[in-house]
């Protein structure tokens, strides 16, 4: 038999208990891409992911596997992602 105990506002994280055993349950979304450049479609996916997941991890790739080069250097694309306010 399991009972869920919600911590805080219930969005992060959840604690499940089974007798003396317990586990923390977290929804994690992982979104990867070259983000070359970052555009509204990327931002919309990240925005929606933040609404359904407890944590969103955005992983920029160095180079899109379907391309031979990139428009913006990897360091700049990483800076764009770090400086954006979700």
C-alpha positions in Angstrom: 0.0 0.0 0.0 1.4 3.4 -0.9 0.5 6.8 0.2 1.8 10.0 -1.4 3.0 12.8 0.9 3.4 16.1 -1.0 6.1 18.5 0.1 5.6 22.3 -0.3 3.2 23.2 -3.1 3.2 19.6 -4.4 5.2 20.3 -7.5 8.7 19.4 -6.2 9.6 16.7 -5.2 7.0 14.0 -4.2 7.7 11.5 -1.5 6.2 8.0 -1.6 6.2 5.8 1.5 5.8 2.1 1.9 6.0 1.2 5.5 9.6 2.1 6.5 10.8 2.6 2.9 10.5 5.8 1.0 11.5 7.2 -2.3 11.6 10.7 -3.8 9.8 10.9 -7.2 10.8 13.6 -9.6 9.8 14.2 -13.2 12.9 15.2 -15.2 12.7 16.5 -18.8 15.8 16.4 -21.0 15.9 18.4 -24.2 18.9 18.4 -26.5 19.6 20.2 -29.7 22.2 22.3 -31.5 20.2 25.6 -30.8 21.9 27.1 -33.8 20.3 29.6 -33.4 17.9 29.2 -30.5 14.4 30.0 -31.8 10.7 30.3 -30.7 10.2 26.6 -31.2 13.0 25.7 -28.8 11.7 28.2 -26.3 8.1 26.9 -26.5 9.3 23.3 -25.9 11.3 24.4 -22.9 8.5 26.5 -21.5 6.0 23.6 -21.8 8.5 21.2 -20.2 8.9 23.5 -17.2 5.1 23.2 -16.6 5.0 19.3 -16.6 8.4 18.4 -15.1 10.1 19.2 -11.8 13.4 19.8 -13.5 14.3 20.6 -17.1 17.8 19.9 -18.4 18.8 21.5 -21.7 21.8 20.0 -23.4 23.3 21.8 -26.3 25.1 19.8 -28.9 28.3 21.0 -30.4 27.2 20.3 -34.0 23.9 19.2 -35.5 24.5 15.6 -36.8 22.7 16.5 -40.0 25.0 19.5 -40.8 28.7 20.0 -41.6 29.1 23.4 -39.9 27.4 25.8 -37.5 26.4 29.4 -37.7 27.2 30.5 -34.1 30.2 29.1 -32.1 29.3 26.6 -29.4 30.4 29.0 -26.6 28.0 31.6 -27.9 25.1 29.2 -28.1 25.8 28.0 -24.6 25.9 31.6 -23.4 22.5 32.2 -25.0 20.9 29.3 -23.2 22.5 30.2 -19.8 21.4 33.9 -20.1 17.8 33.2 -21.2 15.1 33.6 -18.6 12.6 30.7 -18.8 
